[in-house]
Amino acid sequence: MSKPLSRTIALLLTFVLAIAVIPFSAAAAGQPISVVLDGGKLSFDVPPQVIGGSTMIPYRLLSEKLGAKLSYDQKAKKLSVTRNSTTVQLTIGSSQASINGKAVTLDAKAVEKDGRTLVPLRFLGEAFGLWVNWNSGTKTVNLDSKRTITHAMGKTTLTSVPKRVAVLFNGMVDISLTLGVKPVGAVESWVQTPWYHYLRQDMGGVKNLGSELQPNMEAIVALKPDLIIGSKTRHEKIYDQLSKIAPTIFVEEVFGWKDNMAMGAKALNREDAANVFMADWNKRVADFKSKIGSRANTEVSIIRFQDDNTARFYVTGFAGTILEELGLKRPKAQQVDGKVLVNLTSQEQIPMMDGDVIFDISSSYGEGKEFKTQQEWQKNPLWTNLKGVKNKKYYKVNDITWNMSGGATAAKMMLDDLFFYFDL
């Protein structure tokens, strides 16, 4: 099994377990569970309760509040709830249900108790496109029938959890998959087209929307998405066009993976998954800091050789922000305010690439001229005199997960690398 796949499975298992134990904790503490719909608390004659690890509620009140049509077949013990174009059917005592005729398996069976039919709250809410979130502090389930997303271009209101999402930058392709959402369409990867190898196994059936710099508008229209996610830095000029196709939200920066995941999770009803991911991330960051100890003073350099016989070092960017979070230092020559990277046009500038540890993210977009530059510069005595090179702390690392992707899973893969190279 590949490392990316095993990590994904582990994350999903953690997420499932987290969702399962939350109601038990509420029940064990003897605290009542509250249900809030669009900011208003719902009052039930039979209170919400935990059965089989799932929060169950009388379906009638919630359905009526949503303006749904109800019917019940007493003989078959089958209930039907229709809202807009969605019909949900459940049978008392059965773990099988259907949404618009498509069979689904429930985590908990619909039951009769105290003269009321109780159904799994999360299932019913998500079936009707509601945002469902659990607040453990107040023991409250919050349901939203619409959500307004504040983003780089303003505000966009969604009236149902999106099911057909078009993603227009690489970082969000990674993030959406990390959150458990497969887009219907996505721009292709910078290299390893159509999709980066570490994502490819989860991208079956996804429509290729062309370049991140120039998405295929006709292909986007044909997909009939109910949400488009883009980036202001990439797509500001086509925002109005995209907004006429479907509700559109833009992130500010393509590599700001934490903010981007938070926005994506809020729109896609995956905040619980994002919280689990971030809890694991924060735990691993703390573990790294604890284990590295005094070596946190190590000065780390990130460099890249270009196809035009130049090179560069990175000041911030995707990898730079992760190094900063880990508390690792940067060489004094590379502490340049207001810069993401600095281009080096002459081999005489090689000393500016130095560090106690040097990570090289060079890769090729085509003909491999970047590697020719790498070879030529590394023949220079100035290169062999770098302390990172002399101390055998020069490492070639994966440009995709350290730079190009800019997603959440890529960040964890980079963190894995740092644990390895620092022998933690």
N, C-alpha and C positions, 0 to 999 in steps of 0.2 A: 504494500500500500504506500502511495506517495505521501511525503510529509504534508503538503498542502491539504490533501484529502483527509488525512488523519487528524489534522488540526481542525478542519471544518466539522468533522464528525464529533470530535471532543467538545467543540463549542456548542453544537446543537444539543448534545446530551446534557451539557451544563445548563443550557437555556430551558430545556424541557423539565429538568429536575427543579430548577428555580421556580418555574411557573407552578409546578405541582405542589411544592411545599409551602408556598405563600398562604393559601387558604387554610391549611392545617394549622399554621402558626396563629392565624386570627382566631380559629375555632378553639385552639388549645388555651388561648388567653381568656376565653369567655367573652370576648368583645364582639358586639354585633357588627355585621357587615353592612355598610351603606352603599347605595347605588345612586349615582348622580348622572342625570341626562341633560346635556347642554346647560350645565350650571345649576339645575334644579334637582333637589333631592326627591327621590321617588319613595312613596309610602306604600308598603305592601301589607295586606291583611295576614299573609303568611310570610314571615321574614325570610330574606335570603339566607341560605345555609349551605354548608359544605357536605356534599355527598360523594363518596368515592374519589375525593381529592379535587373535585370541581365545585365552583360556586354555582348554585342552582337558584333560580328565581321563578315565581309564577309568571308564565309567559304572557298572560292576557294583558296585564297592566302595561308592560313595556311595549307590547305590540300595538295597543291602542294609542299610547303616547306617540308612537312613530307613524300613526295614521294607516296602519296595516289592516288588511281584511283577514278575519279569522273564520275558521270552520273546524268542526270536530265530528268525526265519525265514531259514535259511541260503541257501535258493534265491533268495529275493527280496531278501536283504541288508537285511531290515527288523527293527528291534528295537522292543520295546514295554515300557514301564515304567508300572506302575499303583500309585498310592499313594492310599489313601482313595478319593475319588470322581473322581480325576484320572488320565487315561491319556494318556501321551505316546508318540507313534510317530515314529521317525526312520528314514531309509533311508541306508545307507552311500553316500557320494559325492554325496548330494543336499542342496541347500540348502532343500528343502521338508520341513516336519514338520507334525505336527498335535497339538493339545491337545483332547481330548474330541471329536475329529472335525473341529475347526475348523482350517483350514490356516493355517500361519504360515511366514514366511521367516526362515531362520537367517542370522546374520552370518558363520558358518563352517560348512562341511559336516562331518558325522560322518565319521570316517576310521578305517581299520584300520592299526595300527602296532605292530610288535613283538608281534604276536599278540593285541593288545587293541583293542577298539573305543573310540575316543576321541570324546567329545561336548563341545560348548560348555558350560562350567561355569555361566556366568550364565544361559543359557537353561534348563538343566535345573533349576537351583536355583529360579529365579523361577517356572517352570511348576508347581512343587510348593509354592509359597507360602513359600519360604525367604527370609530377609533375607540379601542378598549384598552384602558390602562389601570393598573393596580397601584394604589398608594398604600404602602405597608404602614406608614406612620399613622395614618388616620383610619386604616382598615376600610378604604373606600375604593369602589370600582367606578372609574370615571368613563362615561360614554359621551362621545361627541358625534353628532350627525353631520357636522361640517367643521372645517378647520381653515383658519386663515394663516397662511405661511408668509412671514416677513422675510424678504430675501434681497439680493443685491439690486434688484430693479424695482422694488416696491413691495406690494402685498398681493397675494393671490389666494382666493378662497376656493377650497375644494368642497364639494357637496357629497362626496363618497370616497372611501379609501380607494386609491387608484389600483387598477388591476392590469392595465396595459401601459407600461411605462417605457418611454423612449429616453435613452441616456446618451448625452452628447459629449462627455469627456471621460477619459480613461479611469481617473480616480473613482468616479461614481459607479463605473461598471464593477470594479472591485468591491466598493462599499455595498452596492445593492445585493450582490451575491453573498457578501459577508452577513448581511441582515436577513438572508433567506428569500430574497425577491429576485426572480429572473426577469430581466427586461424583455419586452417583445422586440426591441431593436436597440442597437448600440453602435457607436462609432468604432471603427476598427482600431486595433492596437498599433502603436508606432512601429513596432517590429513584431516578428513572429505572427504576421497577419494570418487569419483575421483576428485571432485572439491570443493574448499571452498564454504560453503553455500552462502556467500555473492556474489559469482560469478556464482553460478550454474544456475540461471535462464537464463543467457546469453550464456551458453556453450552447448546448445543442438546440437547434431550432430558432436561435436568435437571429433576426434580420440584420445584415451588415448595412450600416447607414453611411458608409464612406468615411472620409477623413474628419478628424476632430476639428481641423481648421476650416473645413468647408463641408458640412454635413449635406447629405442628399435630401433636399426638401421634398422631392416627389415621393421618395421612399418613406419619409416620415408621414406624409399625408395618407399614403396607402395603408399604413398600419392602423390608422384610426386610434391613436393613443388617447388615454384619458389623463396623462400627465407627461410633460416633457421637462427634463432636468438638464440645464446647461450651465455655462460659466460666463460671467460678465467679461472676463479677460479674453475669452475666445469668441463669444457669440453676441456681444452687445448690439452689433449692427443689424442682426436678424431677429432680435427679440420680438418686435412687433409682428413680424411674419409668423413666428412660432406661436405666439399668443393667439393668433387667429385660428390655428390648427387645433390647439388644446390648451388647457391651463398649463402655464409655464412658470417654473421657478429657476432662478439663477443663483449659484454660489458666487462669492466674491473672488476667491483664489482657487485654482485647480488643485494645489498641493496642501491646502489647509484641511487635512483629512478628518480631524476631530470635529471641527465646525461643520464640515460637509456631511459627516455621518449623522450628526445631531439633526441637521435639517432634513436629510433623507429619511431618518427614522421617524421624525414627527409627521412627515407627509405620508409615509408608507405604513403607518401603524406598526412600527417595529421598535418602539422605544424600549420595550423590555429586553429585546435582543441586544440593542445598543448598550444598555446598562450592564448587561452580563459581560459583553465584550470589554467595556471600559473598566469594569471591576477587575477582570483578569489582567488587562493591560497595566493598570495602576499597581497591581500586586507584583507583576514581573519587573516593572520599573523600580519599585522599592527594593526588590530582591537584588537587582543589578547594582543599585547604589550601595546596598549593604555589603555585598560580596567584593566590590571593587576597592572599597576602603580608600587608602591613601593614593591609589593609582588613579583616582579621579582627577588628579592634576596632570595626567597624561595629555599631551597636546596632539589632537587628531586633525589630520589634513585629508580633505576629499578633493581629488583631482580628476581631470579628464583630458585626454588628447583628442584634437579635432582633425578633420580631414583636410584642412587648409594649412597644415604645418604650424598650427598654433596649439596652445593648451589653455587650461583654465583651472582655477580653484574655486570651490564653492564656499560662500560665506554663510548663507542660510539655506533656503530651499527645503525640500522635503527631508532629506537626510540631515541637514544642518539643524533643523528644529528638533529632531529626535535626539541628536547628540547633546543639544542644549538641555533638553528635558532630563537626560541621564546625568547631567552635571559634568560632562567631559569638557575639557578646555580646548580652545582653538589657538593655533600659533599667532603670535603678535602681529606678524606680517599679513595675516589673513583677517584681522579684525577691522573690516572696512565698513563704516556706517552707511546705511542706505543702499547696500549692494546685495544682490542675491549671489552673484558670481563676479569674478574678475578675470578678464581675458589676458593671456600672456602671449605676446607676439614674437618674443625673441628668446632663444635658449639662454641668454644671459640672465633671464629672470627665473631660471630653474630654482635657485635658492628660496624663492618665495613659496615653493611647493612643499617645503620641508615640514616635518612634524615628527613627534616621537613614534607615531603610527601613521602610515600613509595608506589610504584606501583609494584605489584607482577604479573608477566606474566607466572607463572607456568602452565603447561598443561601436558597432558599425551599422550605418543605415543602408549600406549597399555594397560598394566596391572594396571596402576594407581599408581605405586610405587613412583612417584614424589609427590603425595599428602600424602603418608605415611611419606615421609621425611619432608614435610611441617608441618604435625601435630607433629612429634617428635621434630623438632627444635623449634616450637612455644610453646612447653611446658617448655622450658628452661627459667628461670628468666631473662636471658640476653635479650631475645626477648621482654618480657613484659616491660622491662625497656627502650626500644627504644622510643625516643621522638615522632616519627611518629605514633607509636602504642599507646602510652599514650594519645596523642592528637587526637586520632581517625582519623588519616590521613593515614591509611593503606588501600589500595584498591586493590582488585583483578580485573585485566583487561584482555581483550581478547588478548591472545598470537598470534593469527593469524594476526590481524590488527596491533598489536604493534611490531611484530617481524618476524613471519614466511613468510608472503606474500611479503612484501618489494615493493609494488606497489603504484601507484599514488592515486587510490581510497582508499586503505588502509591508506595512509598518511592522507587523509582528514577525514577518520573515526576516526583515532587517535586524530586528532586535535579537532574533535567534542567532544571526550571524555574529553580532557583537558579543553575545555570551560565548560563542565559539572562539573568536579571535582573541578575546581577553582571557580565555581559559577559565571561565567562571562556572 
